[in-house]
Amino acid sequence: MIWRIPVSKIKETCTDLWDRFVASDPGLLRLSAGLRTVSAIALTLAVLAAFGAGGSLLVAGAVSALSATFAITEPRPRDQAVTLALGLPAALLAVTHAALLAPYVVAGDLTFLLLIFIAVYARRFGDRVASVGLIGFQIYYVSVFVHARTAQLPQLYATTAAAFCVAAVARFVLVPSTPERTLRQLRRAFRARLAQVIATEEELVGEPTDNGSEKTVDTLRRNTARLHECALMIQGRLEDGTRDPVTAAVLQRRIADAEIAAERLGLLLLKARHRDIADTTLTLHLPDVPPLAAPAHPDAEDETTRLTRRELRALHLLVTRATTADRRTGIALLRNRLLGYQDDENLPAGPLAVQDVFRAIGEAARAVLGLSIALDPRHEASEDDSPETIRSREELDAEDISMASRKEEDAQADREPSGLNRPTTRTAFQVTTGSALAITGGELLSPQRWYWAVLTCWVVFLNSRTTGEILVKGYQRLLGTVGGALAGGALAVLVGHHTRTAFTLVLICVFGAYFTAPLSYVLTSFFLAATLALLYTLLGTLNPAVLEVRIEETALGAASGIIAALCVLPVRTHHQIDQQLRTVLLRLGEVSKASVEQLSGGPESDLLDIARKLDTALDDLEHSTQPLTHPITPLRVQRRTIRYAVALLETCAYHARSLAATAELVPSSTRIAADPQLAQVGERIDRNLRALIAHLDGERGGEAPAVEAGASVASMLENTTQNTVTDRVLRHLQRLDLSVAGLARPIGVALADEGDQAHTRQRSRGAA
């Protein structure tokens, strides 16, 4: 019958949907956080309802469970248990102070401000102290919210203790999380995102030039950026989630290889379709990239297109391992065929751009093989392995041995600012000042609801480093609160006095807030505002006047935070961006210089670790530039300039990662060898980076720094020899050189003329 669907088809569809969900939520971190919080709140409400607790105690218990779940961020369960145990006395102390000082307005406000200062300042002493301080602030806040009094202290103590116990059950029993498990989930997410990138590349092959093709390119860029994001998340959890540094280094290397191979394959596919397209990066494209053009001779390339599609489909199968019953034999045959493209004699006849695509497919297959060996301890060699596959395995084993024997160098710790320049100290004074303004203004607006302004002032400072970030976050908070208050009010009217329905909607809104937190602060604020409107319904105090005051207090809190950020030890967004841009350029110089040295036969170094530091610095820079690139900014020209500079830096980072990955192959590879000629190629890149850094440092003594631009890096070499590393890296060096020189205009550095460049080169040779 028509309605009967094969079980295999249903299973395949469910697997595909799950893979897409895993790819959209790396490591299922958002899902786990939402389920853990909802479980803690639901169980707390069930326990309190069983003992006949009233509405105010139910609200206090729900928010206490939320605080006990949200505030703890340590990775290891044992550390989480210790922090949770220390958080309970802090919570009981906060409840006691809030109840005892309730009749004394001034003393209560001063105590609240002191608690805010301590909670923020304590972040300098580590995650545990920061979590305990955050719990103290939130429990004090909820005590004020439910109007705690001395006579209610025994009931509040029991409610808080029950909430913490239930939160422990939800954290350690219902939705447990360990660093090892989180890392395993992130690795599965990385595999799923890698499969998405390859599937999108398969869709791109052979498409006509139309809007659909452009949409596919945009999808490819988006999926590549998500793959890079997942790789960074894995990088941040390797230390806690692996058994030893050697395992972490091997996994880091294999993740980086797979990411770079997938991105390079996408770029070469685009270049094969349009030979004039800029060789930039898929993560963030530069402006004015020419549109894709249809192949010049579509009939002549039909066979090549079909072959490319087939091999990309085979590569996708290698990643997902979705084969038929003859799994091992099928996988081995596919792998043997794809790895064969690493040798020039196995490449199909055609233009050089097409051959580059197939060579990149072979390199991607090698990266997938290394990833499978690193992720799956049960992975073994097959008797069906071809000589090419055996050689790839031997090279991967040699790389692993090289990483295991390499001594770890002690990282040079960055000097931390001291005194008032320390971020925790500065933020503590700013938040306390803003909270004082919020309390004063909030009392004038509503003596009963002033705490909403304090809460808004607090949250706009969380994870915000500059005045611009606080401004954008305050705007987003206000926008989400307005929408959430209206939606919550509408839901409250529909719910009426049905307590269970109201608490069910509260749980849904809490899950929505935590699930969307990394995606959109507006949505998070929306769900939280709707949650609070429903809580007012449970307390029987919701009316249009309360919603109006809620919005007014939120606006006041955001304004107080912005005023405090502007007037108390301000950190200008431009200053923060300049400092982080300097860090990115320093990291870029380290990667490029060390890579060129190793490519030219110099000593070995941990290049991929340096490259990951570059990625982290660039990620921080992009976060700091968001206020200046936000749609509400009136500085349109500045926004375009910043986006252009960040795009160039993305290009530089991609080519630096590719250079680092290629340089790490030199000591153990049998295909490529070092080329001493490359030592002179990186000199101009290094000089230009130093000129950019000198400009950011404000050096005014002597000659003004200038950036050199001239002949291609290939012209600096006397000759190129086949089967060396030279042919493979010249493209990356050329694009890196052009991109670094292109940074001169947005940063504001002059370009040197030919005479100045000759003088600089002569002076550099003399110094050498």
N, C-alpha and C positions, 0 to 999 in steps of 0.2 A: 504494500500500500504506500501511497505518497507520504503519509505522515510518519512512516517508519524510517528512522535515520539509523544508519549503521553505528554500532557501539564504538568502533574504531574512529569514526568521524567525530563523534561527540567527544571522545577522549582527546583527539588531536586538537579540536577547537578549545577545549578547556585548558590543555597544556599551553596552547598559543596565548590565550588570554592571561593565564598565570604568568607566563614569561614576560608579557608586556607589563603586567602590574609590578613584577619584580624589578624590571628595568626602570620603571617610573619611580619606584621607592627603593633605592639601593639599600640592601641589607635589611629591608623591611623595618627600618628604624622608626619611621613615622607611624606605621601600623602598630608596632610594638608599644611605642610610647602612648598612643591613643588608647589601645586596649588595656594597658597596665593602669592608666589613670582612671578610665571608666570602670574597670573591675574594682579598684580600690574604693571609689565613691559608691558604687552600687552595693558592695558588700557592707560598707559602713552604714549606709542607709538601712539595709536589711537588718543589721544587728541592732541599731538604735530603735528602729520601728518595733522590733520584737520586744523591747523593754518599755515601749510606750512613750518614747521621747516626743517632746513637742516640736513645733515648727522651727523655733529658734535654735534648738539643740541639733535638729536635723541639718540645718544650714551650717552651723558651726562644725559639725562632724564632717559634712561633705567637703567644705573648704579645707579643713585640717587634713583630710585624706589626700586632697589634691596637692597641698603644700608638701606633705611628707613624701609624695611621689615625684613631684616636679623638681624640688630643690636639689635632690641628690643626683650628682652627675659622674661620680667616680666609676671607673670601668669594672673593677673587681668586686664580686659579691661580698667578700669579707670586709673590704673597706666600706662598702655601702651599709653593711649591718652595723659597723661601729659608728658611722655618721648618723644613722637612724637612731641608734641608742643615745647618742649625745644630743640629738635634736629634740627628743622628748622632754628632758629637763628644761631646755631653752624655751620650748613651747609652753610648758606649765608656768615658767617664770613670766613669760610675756602675758599670759592670761591673767596671772595674779596682779601684775602691775596695771594692766588695763582696767581690771575691776576695781582695784583699790583707788586708782586715781580718777575714776569716772566722775565723782562729784567736784573735782578740782580741775577746772578747765585749763588754766595756765600751766600748772604742774604736769598735767597729762600731755599737753602739747609739747612742752620742753622735753619730757621723757621720750616722747615719740621721735622728736628730732634727734636726740642723742642716740636712740636705737638705730635710726636711719644712718647716721654718720658711722657708727660702729659696724653695721652690717655691710656698708660699702667699703669702708677702710679695711675690713678684715679680709677682703679678697686677696690682698697681697701675701697672706700667710698660707695660701693653698686652697684646694677645692673643699677640703673638709670644713675648715673654718668658715669659708664663704657660704657653704650650704647651711651650716648651723645659724649663721647670721641671717640668711634669707628666710629660714623657717621662723626665726624670732620675729622678723618684721611682718611676715604674712599672718602669723597667728595673732599678733597684736592688732593688726588691721581687722581681722575677722571678729576679734573680741569687741572692737569699737563698732563694727557693723551690726552685730546682734545686741548691742547695748548691754554688755556683761556687767553684772553687779556682784557685790560681795556675797550676797545670799546664794547666788547661783554657782559659786566656785566649786563645791563638791561635784555638782552635775557636769560642769565644764571640764573639770579634771578627768572625770570618767569618760566623757565624750572624746576628749583629745587623746587619751590613752588608747581607747578603743580604735580610733581612727588610725593611730600609728601602728597598732598591732595588725589591723586589717591591711594597711598599706604594705607591711612586711610580708604578709601572706601573698598579696597580689604580686609583689616584686620577686619573691624567691620561690614561689610555688606555682602560681597560676600563669604568669608571663615572665619566666626567668630569662635573664640575659647575662651572658659571660663574654669576655673579650674574644675567646676562641669561637664561640657560636656566632657572634656578630661578624667576625672576620670571614667565617664560612659563608654567611649570608651575603656579605659584600662580594665575595668571589663569585658566587652564583649570579649576583646582579651584574657583575662585570662581564661574565660570559654572555648573559642575556643581552646586554647593551652592545657588546661586540657583534653578536649575531644580528642585531637590528641594523648596525652600520653596514655590515656586509649585504644584508637583504636590500637595503636602500641603494647600495652601489649596483646591485644586480638590476634593480628597477631602472636605474639611470641609463644602463647600456642599451643603445639602440632606440631610445625614445626620440620622437620627432621634436623639433624646436617649437614649443608652444608653452602656454601657461602651466600645463601639467609638468613639463620638464623643469621649469623654474621652481615649481613647488617641490619637486623631488630634490633639487639641489638644496633648497632651504631645509628640507627634512634631513638631508645628509649633514648639513652644517649643525643642525640642532642635535642630532644623534651623536655626532662626533664630540660636541661640547659636553654632552651628558656622559659619554665614555670617559672623557678627561676628568670630569667631576668625580666619577666613581673611582678612578685611579687615585685621585688625591685623597678621597675618603679612606681607601685601603692603606695608603701611605701613612695616614695619621693613626692607624690602629695596628700596624705591624708589630710595634715593640711589645704591646701587651698581648697580642693575639697569637704570637708564635713562640715556640719553645726555646729558641736560641737566636743570636744575631745572624748566624750563617743562613738559617732557614729564612729569616726576614729579608736578608740581602738577595737570596736567590728568587724569592717571590717578587720582590720589588723589581728585579731585573726582568723577569718574565712578563709581569704586568706592563712595564714600560715598553718592552719589545712589541707586545701585541698592540698596544695603543698606537705606537709610532707606525707600525706596519699597516694598520687599518687606515690611518689618516693619510699616509703616503699613497696607498692604493687608490683612495678616493681622489686625491689630487692628480694622479697620473691618468685616471679615467677622464677627469675633466680636461686635462691637457690633450688627451687623445681625441676628444671631440672638438676642441677649439685650440689650435696650436698657439694662438696669441694670448691665451688667458694668463693672467698673472699667477706666478707660482707662489701664492701666499700661504694661507692656512684655512682650513675648514672651520676652525673654532670661531673665528670672527673675521669676516671678509673685509677687505679694504674697499673704500668707495671707488666708484668708476671702474669696476671690473667689467669687461665686455661681456655681453650676454652670450649664452651658448649658441653655437651655430650647428646646423645639420652637417653630417659628413659630406665631404666633397663628392664622393662616388659611392652612394649608398648600395648600388647593385654589386659593386666589386667588394664591398666590405660585409656583405651578408653572412658569408661563411665565418669570417672573423668574429662578427657580432655574436653569432650562435655559439661559437667556441668559447668566447668570453663569458657569455651567460652560463654556459654549462660549467665552466671552471669556478665561477663565483658561487654557483649553486652547490658545487662540491665543497668549496671552502666553507660555506654556511653549514653544511652537514658535519664537517670536521669540528666546528665550534659547538654545535648543538648535540652532536652524537645521535641524531635521529635517523637511524638506519633500520633496515629490515632485519629479518631473523639472522642472516649471515653477517652479524654486526662486526666481528673482528676482521673477517676477510674483506668486507666492503670498505671499512675504514682504512685498512692497510692499503688496499688498491688505490683508493682515492688519494691518500697521503703520498704514496709513491709517485703517482702521476703529477701531483701539484709540486712536490719538492723537486721534480726533475726540471722545472722551469728555472731553477737557479743556475743551471749550466746553459751557456749560450747555444750549444748545438741542439738543444731541445726546444728552443723558441720557434714559434711559427713564423713563416715568411710574412713580411709586411713592413710598414714604416717603422722607424725607430721608436716613435711614441707608442705604437701598439706593442712592440716588443718590451718596452719598459713596463707596460701594464702586466704582461705575463710574468716578467721577472719579479714584479712586486707581488703577484699572486703567489709565486714560489716562496718569497721571503715571508709573506703572511702565513703561509702553511707551516713554515719553519717556526715562526713565533707561536702559532697555535700548538704545535708539537711541544715546544718548551713549556708553554702554559699548562698543557695537559700533564706533563711530567711533574711540574711543580705543585699542581693542585690535587692530583690524584696519586696517592702513594702506591695504589695497586697497578698503576700503568706500567706495562712491561713491553719489551720488544717482541715483535711478531716474527714468526718464521717466514712470513710473506714479505718482509721488508726488503726493499730494493737497495742496491749499493748506495744510492743517493740518500735514502732514509738512514741507513747505517752510519754514513758519514756525518749526517746532521746530528744524530744522537751522540756520536763521539765528540763533535764540536761542543754540543750543549754540556756534556759531562766535563769537558776540559774547562769550559767557562765556570761551571760550578766549583771545580777544584780550585781554580784561580781565585774565585771570590772567597772560598773557605780559607785559603792560605794567606789572603791579603790582610795585613794588620790594620786595625781600625785606628784612625787618627783622632785624637781628642779634638772635638769641635771647639773652636774659639768662641767663647761666650760673649755675646754682645753686652756692652756696658749698659747697665740699667740706670735710667735717670734716678736722681735722688731728690730728697726734699719735696718741695711743692710741685716739681716737675714729674714726680712719679705718678703714673696714670691713676692708681687707686687713691692716692692722697688728693689729687686734683678733683677727681670725680666725687669723692666724699664731700669735699667743701661745696662743689657745685650742686649736688643733689640736696644737701642739707639746706643751702640757701634757697634753692627753688622750692623745697618743701615748706620752708618758713613762709615764703610768699604765698604758696598755695593754701596753707592753713589760714593765714590772715585773710586772704581774699575769699576763701571758702567759707569761713565763719560769717563774713558779711553777706555772702549769697544765701547761705543756708546753714544755721548753727547745727542742724541735725545731719547734714549730708556733706560736710566739708571734706571728709576722707576720700571722696572720689577725686578731688583735685590732687591730693597727695599721691594717690595711686597712679594717676596719669603722669605726674612729674617723675615718679620713680621709674615707670616702665619706659619712658622715652629716653632715659639715660642708660638703660640696660643694653650692653653690647654696642653702644654708640661712642665714637671717639672724637668727633668733631662737631662744631656748631651746625654745619650743613646737614649732617646725619640726624641730629636732634630735631632740626626744623622739618625735615622730610618725615621723620617718624611721628612727630607731633601732628602733622597734617594727616598722615595715614590713620593715626589713632582716632582723631576727631571724625574723619570720614567713616571709618568702620563703626564707631560708636553711634553715630547718628542713624545709620542703616540698621544696626543691631538693636538699638533701643526701639525703633519703630516696629521692626519685625517681632521683637520680644513682646512689645505691648499688644500687637495683634494676636500673637499666640496665647498671651495671658487671657485675652477676652474669650478666645475659643475654649481654653482649658477650663476657665471658671474656678470652681472649688474642688476639682478632681486632682487630689494630691499625687496619686500614682502616675497619672498622665503627665503632670507637670514635671515630676522627677525623671520620667522617661525622656521627655524633651530636653531636660537639663543634661542628661547623660549624652544624648545625641549631639548637643551643642558643644559639650566639653570635648568629645571625640573629634568633632569638626575643627575645633580650635587647635588641638594638638596635631592633628593630621595635616593641617594647612600651614602650620607655623613656619616651616622653612620655605614655603612657596610664596605666601603673601601675608604681610602684616595687616593689611586691610581686612582680609577674610578672618584672620585670627581675632582682630578687634571686634569684628561683626559678631562672631559666635560668642565671644566673651560677654559682649553687651547684651545679647539675647539671653544668655545664661543668667545674668544678674537680674534682668527684668523678670524672668521666671522665678528666681529666688524671692524677689519682692512679692510676687504673687503668693508664694507659700507663706510668707510672713504676714500677708494680708494688708500690705501697705502700698500696693501699687495703684497709682492714679496718674492722669496726664501731667499733673504738676510735678510729680516725682521724676517722670521721664524728662521733662523740661529742665529740671534742676540737674539731672544726670548729664545732659548735654552741655549745660553751662559750666558745670564743675570740670568736665573734661576739657573744654576750651580753656578754662582758667589754668588748669594744671599744665597743659601744653605750653601756654604762654609763659607761665612761671619757669618752666624748664628752659625755654628758649632765652628768657631774660637772664637767668643764672648762667647759662652757657656763654652768653655774650659778655657778661660783666665780671664773672669770677674766673680768673685764670683761664681765659679762653684759648682754645686750640682752633686756629683758623683752618678751614678746609684746604685752602691753597698750600698752607705750610705743611700740613699732614701729607698732602699729595706729593709735594716736592721731596719730602723725606723718604716716602715710600718709593717714588720714582728713582731716587738715588740708589736705594737698596736694590731695586730691580736691575738697574744698569750695572751695579757692582756684581750681582750674581750672574748676569749675562756675560760680563767680562771674565769671570772665573770659569764659567762653563766653556766658552769659546777658546780661551787661552789654553786650558788644560786639555781640551779635545784636540786642538791643533798640535800640541806638543806630543800627545800620544799617537796621533796619526802620522807624525813625522819621525816616529821611533823613540820618543822620549819615555820617561818612567811612567809606570802605571799609577792610576789614581781612581778613586771611587767617583766616576763621572756621573753616573745616574743619580747618586745621592745629591751631588751638587745641582744637577738639573732639577731635581724635585724641590730643592730650596728655591730655585728660580721660579718654579711654578707656584709655590706657596706665596712668595713675595708678589708675584703678578696678580694672584687671586686677591691678596689684601689690597693692592692698588685699585683693582676694579671695584672692590667694595667701597673704597673711599671716594671714588669718582662718581658714584651713583647720585649723590645730591646735585652735582653739577650737570649730570646728563639726564636728570629726571624731567618728565614732560612739563612740570610746573615751573622750571627754571626760566627766567626771562632772558637769560644770556644765550641766545641762539648760536651766535658765532663761536662763543667759547665752548658750547656743548659739542659743536661739530669738530672743533680743534681737539678736544679731549678724546672724543671717540676715534678720531683719526690716529692720535698718538697711541692709544691703547691697542688699536688694530695693528699698528706697526710693531708694537711690543709683542703682540700675540704671534705675529709672523716670525719675529726674532726668536721667540721661545720655541716655536715649532722646529725651526732649522737648528737651533742649539741642541734640542733633544735628539734630533736625527744625527747630528754630528757626534754627540756623546754616545749614542747607541752604536754607531758605526765604529768609533774609536775603541770601544770596549771589545769589539770583535777581533781587533788586530792581533792581540797576543795569542789567541787560541784558534783562529780561523786558518783553514788550509786554502781558502780561495783568495783572500786579500792580504796584502802586505803593506807595511808602512812605507811612506815616500818622504825622504828627507827634504824634498823641495817645498813641501807644504809649510815648513817652519816660517818662511818669509811671507806667506799669504795672510796670516793672522795679524801682521804688524799694523796694517792700516785700520783694521777693525778695532784693535786694542787702543790705538791713538785716538780714534774718533770717540770711543766710549770714555776715555779719560777726559777729552775735551768737553763732553756733555756733563760729566760729573763735576768738573771744575766750574762750569757755568752754574750748576745748581748749588754748589758750595759758595758761590758769590766771590770767587777769587778775582780780584781786580788788579793785583800787582803784576807787573810785566806785561807781556803781550796778551791780548784778549784771546781766549780759546777759540779755535775754528775747526770746522769739520772738513775733512778732505773727501773729494769725490772725483773719480777719474776712470781710467781704463778698467776693464773687467779683471777679476782676480786670475782668470786663466792666462791672461797675457803676461802675468808676472813669472810664469813657469817657462823654463827653457824648452821642455818637451814633456809629453805624457806617455807613459808606458802602459800597454795593455796588462790586464790581470793585476793591477795594483789598486790601492785604495783611492788613488787620485781621481780617476774618472767618476767614482761614486760620490765623492764629497764636494767636487767643485761647484755643482749646482747649489748645494746648501750654503757654501761659503759665499758664493756670488749673491744669493738672495739675502743672506745675513748682512753682507757688506752694504748692499743697496738700502736695506731697511734701516740700518743704523745711521747711514748718511741721511736718510729721509726724516729721521727724528730731529734734525737740526732746525727745520722750520717751525714745527709746533712747539719745541722747547725754547726757541729764540736764540739759537747759536748761528753765527755767520758761517758761510761756506768759504773756504780758502780758495784763492785764485791759483793759477798754475805756478806762478813764481813762488808763492808762499808754500805750496805743496812740495816743490823741489827743494826749497830751503829746509823744510821740516824733515824730509827724507834724508837729506845730507847730514843734518844735525843728529838724527837718530842713528845713522851709520857710524858717525864719529863717536857718539856716546857708547855704542856697542863695542 
